[in-house]
Amino acid sequence: MSKSNIKRNTVYNIIKTFSSVFFPLITFPYISRVLHPENVGKINFGSSIVSYVSMLATLGVNTYAVRECAKVKDNREKLTEVSGQILSINMVTTVVAYAVLGVLLVFCRQLRNYRFLIGIQSLSVIFITFGADWLNTAMEDFRYIALRTTVFQFISSILMFLFVNQPNDYMKYALITVIATSGSNVMNIFYRKKFCITRLTYKMDIKKHLPPILGLFAMLVAQQIFTMCDTTIIGLILGDYEVGLYTTALKVYQIVNQVVVSITWVVMPRLCVAYANNNILEIKRLLNYVLKFTSILGIPCVVGMFMISQEIIIVIGGEAYLGSAKVLRVLSVSLAMTFISNFFLNTNLLAAGKDKLCTIICIITSIFNIITNLLFIPMFGIIAAAVTTLGSQILIVCICILYLDKRIKIFRMFIVAIKPIAAAFGMTFVVSAIIKFIPNNYACVAMSIAFGGVAYFLMLILLKEQVVTGYVDRLKVKMKEK
């Protein structure tokens, strides 16, 4: 993969991730006001249950499939064989997952009032399995992924404004959300024929595929528990209203995190090959690339989210969600640690094939997160969930440091963050002035993003940051050619 292809795929993947979060973000202020915190809480509580089902259905397939298919992507016959085997295993696990969900809905009293809602939301699980989007990632077809995702997110946004008009429409909202997240997977069933013919087969080669998939599944379980346990515990202990408050702040945190760390999955196929071949120079080049983009995009997001957390919450949720502001401020600090933990855990250890180590790290931090949530949420409420998330990310970083490849000298790479940090410091003066002199929350958020962003990138240009100046130079060349 050439440098230009990496950069092009980075842009496509950012567009894809951005559309996945931008359209829900622009509709969320409307949805939060129409459905009210209680119904938003129901939606998010149901989503947390479905996420566990989805986790069981997907097992460790996605990451494993990207690895294996990337290795044989130039051999159509072999790709057909491998992808068919993996898809067949995924279908079996999906059937098992739905069986478990059926048992839960029948026998769990706490879920009795959520049965129909969870049933609607769980439709996404089967669509994701059939879609096998991991094949597109392995083939590095990020252009199609970006276009397809954007189209379905746009369609779903229009449907939300048309059909969700009162609090009782939360079921419609759940169905439209399934269309937004899963419609593109249905399209993929037809599109992936350009790469290979992926057929279900009885010859799944279980001995070869299942052990590494189960290993990755254990890590996925730990990560999913880590991600969703706070929402689930808040719902069981405090109720729907508090879930609505907490998940409003959490949504902003997750949106920014998804956009920034999307670069990881662009380089993951190539990085896995580099580690397998012990190509240290290529590993350093790819890691340096990831760290540069993470720093340039992530640092201003952390600073901006911390500074205008209250205004963001009012804009996306209204005054009724103001209790989320302090949570978002804590989560903004946690976001910085999340970027670092992702770089250490996924981009380094997981790409290097250290699945067992990654699993152990995730299990340890998940147990820590569960225990601290159970201890402190009853005493301190939803703010405790945000603090424990921060503590868990710090724990991941501390453990990962002990196992990083010393030959790569990763900590020297962090010098690339100095210029983004300096530029973000300059940005704070612009944002502070906007907060002080612009009382309207909507205008404050819009101007902080616009003018703060401009100030930040101008500072990077003045500091001669290579990635930014490189794009500027290419833009100048294209403009002269026109």
N, C-alpha and C positions, 0 to 999 in steps of 0.2 A: 504494500500500500504506500503510494507516494505521499509526500507531505501535503500536496495540494488536495489529494483525495481525503486525507484525514481532516483537513480544514473544511472541505466541502461537506463531508458527512457530519462533522461537528455542527455546522450551521443547520443542516437538515434535522438533526436530532434535537437541537435546541428549539427549532420551529415546532417540531412534533410535540415535545414536552411542554413548550409554552402554550400551544393551542389546547393541550389537555387540561391546562390549569387556567388559561386566560378566559375561555368561554364560561366555565363554571364560576370563575371569579366575578365576571360582570353580571351573571344572573343571580349570584348568591345574595347581594343586597335586596333584590326583589323577592327572592324565595324566602329569606329569613324574616322579612316583614309580613309576607303573606301567610306563611305556615306557623309563625310564632315559635318561641324557644322550645316549647313542649314537643311539638311535632318535628322540629328539626332534631331534637334529642332522640325521638323515636327512630327517625331515618338513620341517624348515625349509630344508634345502638344496634339496629338491625344489620347495618353494614359491618359492624364489628363482629357479629356472629357469622355472617356470610364470609368474611375474610378468613376465618378459621376453616370453613368448609373449602374455600378456594385453595387455601394452603395445603390441605389434605389432597385435593384433586390434582393440583399441579406437581405435588411432591417436590423433588429437586430437579424436575425435568428441564426447566427453562435454561438455567445456567449450564447444565450438562449438555443439553442439545446444541446450544450455541458452540460449545467447545468441539463436540464431535462432528457436527456438520461443517464447521469451518475447516476442519482437517481434510475433508473429502469433497469440498465444494467444487473442485475442478473436475471431478469424476461423476457425471450424471447418474450412471448406473449404481455406483456405490452410495451416492447421496440418496437415491430413491430407496435403497435397502435400509440405510441407517435411519432416515427420517420416518419411514414406515414402521420400523420397529419401535422407535421412541414414541410415535403417536399412538400406537396400539397399547403400549404400557400406560400411557397417559389416559387412555379411554377406560382401562380397567380401574385405575385409581379414582377416576371421576365417578364411576358407578359406586365404588365403595364410599366415596365422600357423600354422595346423595343418600345412600342407605343410612349413614350415620346421622345426617341431617334429619331424615325422616323419624328416626328414633328419638332424637332430641325434641322435635316439635310435638311428638305424641306424648312423651313421658315427662318432659320438663315443665313444671307449672309456671315458672317465671317467664317462659316464652309463649304461654297460651295466647296472650293478647297480641302477639307479634307474628303469629303463624302466617297469615296471608301476606303481610308485608315482607317477611323473610323469604317466602316462596317466590315472590316477584323478583326480589333482589338477587336470589340465587340463580336466576336464569343466566346471569352473566358467566357463571362457572362453566356451563356446557359450551357456550359460545367461545369462550377463551380456549378451551380444549380443542375444539374443532378448528379454530383459527390457526393454531400452531405458529404464532407470530415469531417464535424463536428461529424459524427457518429464514425469514426475511433479515433478521439481525445477523445470522451467520453468513448470509450472502451479501451483507453490507448494503442492502437496498434501502437506505435511509430516506431517499427521495420519495419513494412510493409510500413508506410509512408516514412521512410528514404530511403528504398531500391527503392521504386517506383519512388520517386522524383529524385533520383540520376540517375537512368536509363534514364528517359526522358530528363533530363538536358544534359546528355552525348550525346544522339541521336541528340538533337537540335543543340548542338555545332558543331557536324560534318556537319549537314545540312547547317549551316551558312557559314562554310568555303567552302563548295562545291557550293552553289548557290548564295551567296552574294559577287559579285566581282566588282561592279561598282556603282556609285552614284544612278543611277536609280533603283537599286535593293532594295530600301528601302521598297517597298511593299512586296517583298519576305521575307525580314527581319521581317516585322510585322507578316506575316503568320507563320513563323518558331517560333517566340516568343509565339504565341498562342499555338502551339504544345507543346512547353516547359512547359508552365504554366498550360495547360488544358488537355494534353494527359493523365496524371496520374488520372485526375478526371473521364475520360471515363473508365479507368480500374477499378475504384472504384465501378462503377455500378454493375459489376459482382462479385467483391471481397466481398462486404459487406453482401452477402447472408449468410456468415458464422456466422454473428451476428443475423440477422433477415431478414425477407422479407419485404422490404420497398416498399409499394404500394401507388400510388396516390388514394386519397379518397375524396368523397364529404363531408364526416362527419369530418370536420376539427376542430371542437370544437373551433370556433372563439372566443367565450367569455372567454375561459380560456387562450388561447395562444396569441391572438392579443394584448391585453393591454401591457403586459411586452415586447413583441417584438417591439411595437411602441415606448415604452420608451427607449429601447436600440438603436432603429433606430435614435431617436433624438440625442443621444450621438454619434452614428456613423457618422451622418451627420456633426456634429460639428467637429469631429476628422478628417474627410475626407476633409472638407473645410480648416481646419487648415493645413493639409498636402499638399494640392494641390493648394491652392489659390495663393501662391507666384509664382508657375510655370505659372498658368493661367494668372495672372496679368502681369507678365513679357512678356508673349507671346502677349497679347493684346496691351501693351504699348510700349515695346521695340522691339519685333520681334523675328523671329526664331533663329537668330544667338545668341542672348543673352540667349534664352531658352537653346540652346545647351551648352553654357558655364556653366550656373547655374546648369543645371541638371547633368552635368558631376561630379561636386563637390557633388551634392545632392545624386547621386548614391552611392558614396563611403560612405557617412554618413549613408545612409539607409542600406547598406550592413552590416556595423559593428553593427548598432542598431538591425537589425533583428537577427543576430547571437547571440548577448549577451542576448537580452530579450526573446529569445525562451524558456528559462527556465521557464518563467512565465506560459506558457500554459501546461507545464508538470505537475505542481502542482495545476493548477487552479481547476480541478474537485474535488480533495481531499480537497483543501482549502475552496471551497464553502460548502462542507459538514461539515467541521470543524466549520465554522462560523455559519451555520444553527443549529448545536448542541451546540454552545457556548463553544466549547472545546478550552479553552485558551492555554493550554499546547501544543496541536497539532498545533494551529495557530502560536504560537511562534516558534515551531520547523520548520515548513514549511517556514515561513517568514525569519528566520535566514538562512535557506538553500539557498533561493533565493538570499538574500543579499550577502552571501558569494560568490556564483558563479558569480553574477553580478560584484562584486568588483574585483575578481581574473581575470575575462576575460575582463571586461570593462576598468579598469584603465590603463593598458598598451596600449590598443587601442587608448584611448583619447590622451595619451602622445605621442605615436608614430605617430599618424595621424597629430598632431600639428607640430611635429618636421620635418617631411619629406613630408609636404603637397605639396610643389612645385614639388618634385621628383615624387610623386604619380601621379599628374596630367599629367606630361610629359609622364610617362610610359603608362598610360591608354588612353590618348588622343592625345599626341604629342604637339609640340610647338604651334599649332593653338589654343589650349585650355589653354594656360598659364594664361589667365585672370581668370581662376577658382581657382588658388592657394590661393589667399587671402580669397575667399569665403570658401574654405575647412578649412582654419585655424580657421575662426570664427565658422564654423559648428562643428569643433572638440571640442571647448569649449561648444557649445550647446549640444553636445552628452553627456557630463558629467551630465548636468542638465536633459537630456532626461531619462537617467537611473534612476535618483532619482524620477522624476515625474511619470515614469512608475511604480516604486515600490510603491509609495504612492497611485496613482490613480487606477491602474488596480489590483495590487497584494493585496492591502488593501481595499480600498473603494468599488471597483466593486465586488470583491470576497465576501465582507460582505453583498452584496445585496443592497447597497446604490446607486441604478441606477439613481434616480432622482438627487441626489447630484452630481454624476459624470457627468450627462447630463448638469446641470447648469454650472459646472466648465468648461466643454468643450465649451459650447456656449459662455461664457464670454471670454475665451482665443481666440476663433476663431474670435469673433468680434474685439477684440484687434489686432489680427494678420492682419485681412483685412484692418482695418483703418490705421494701421501703414505702411502696404505695399503700400496702395494707396497714402499715404502722402509722403513717403520717396523714393520709387522706382523711380519715375520720376526725383527726385533731385540727388540721389546718385547711381542709377543703381542697379545691381544685388547684390552688397555687402550689400545693405539695407535689402534685403530679408533674408539674413543669420543672420543679427543682430536682425531683428524682430522675427525670429524663436527662437533665444536665449532668447530674452525678454519674449516671450510667455511661454517658458518652465519654466523660473523663476517664472512667474505669477502662473502657475499651482502648482508649489511646495509651494509657499506662501499660496495659498488658501487651499490646501490639509492639511497643517500643522494644520489648525484651527479645522479640523474635524476628525483627527486620533483618534483611540480608545486609551484612556489614560491607560487602564488596560494592554495593551500590551507593553507599554514603548519602542516604536520603536527606539527612538533615542539612547538608550543604545546599540541596536544591531549594530549601525554603528562603534562600536569598531573593528568589523571584517575587516574594510577597512584599518586599520592602517598598517598592514603588507604589503598588496598589494601596498599601497602608498609608503612605504619605499623601496620596491623592484623596483617599477617603477622609483623612484628617482635614484637608482643605475643604472638602465637600461639606463638612459639619457646620462651617461658618455660614454657608449659603442656606442650608436647611434650618439652622437656628434662627436666622433672620426671617425666613418665611413663617416659621411657627409663631414668632413674636408679633409679626405685623399682619398676618392673614388669619382672621378669626374663623372664617368659614372652613369647616372640616374638609369638604369636598375639594375646594380650591387649594387648601393647604396640602392635601395628599397629592393632587395632580401636579402642583407647582414644585413640590419637593422632589417628586420623581423626575419631572422634566428638567428643571433648572439644576437640581442636585446632580442628576446624571450627566448633564452637559458640563458642569463644573468639574466633575470627577474625570471625565474622559479628556477634557482640555488639560487638566493637571497631568494626566498620563502622557499626553503628547509633549508637554513641556519637559517632563522628566525623561522623555525619549524611551518609553516602554516599547520593546521591540514588536510585540504582537500587535499592539494598537497602531504604531507608526507603520508597520508593514501593511495593514489593511488600508490605512490612509494613502500610502504611496500607490497601492494598486488602484484605488479609487481615482486618484489623480490621473494615472495613466489611461484608464478607461474613459474619463471625461475628455481628455485631449484627443483620444482616438475618434470620439463622436464629433 
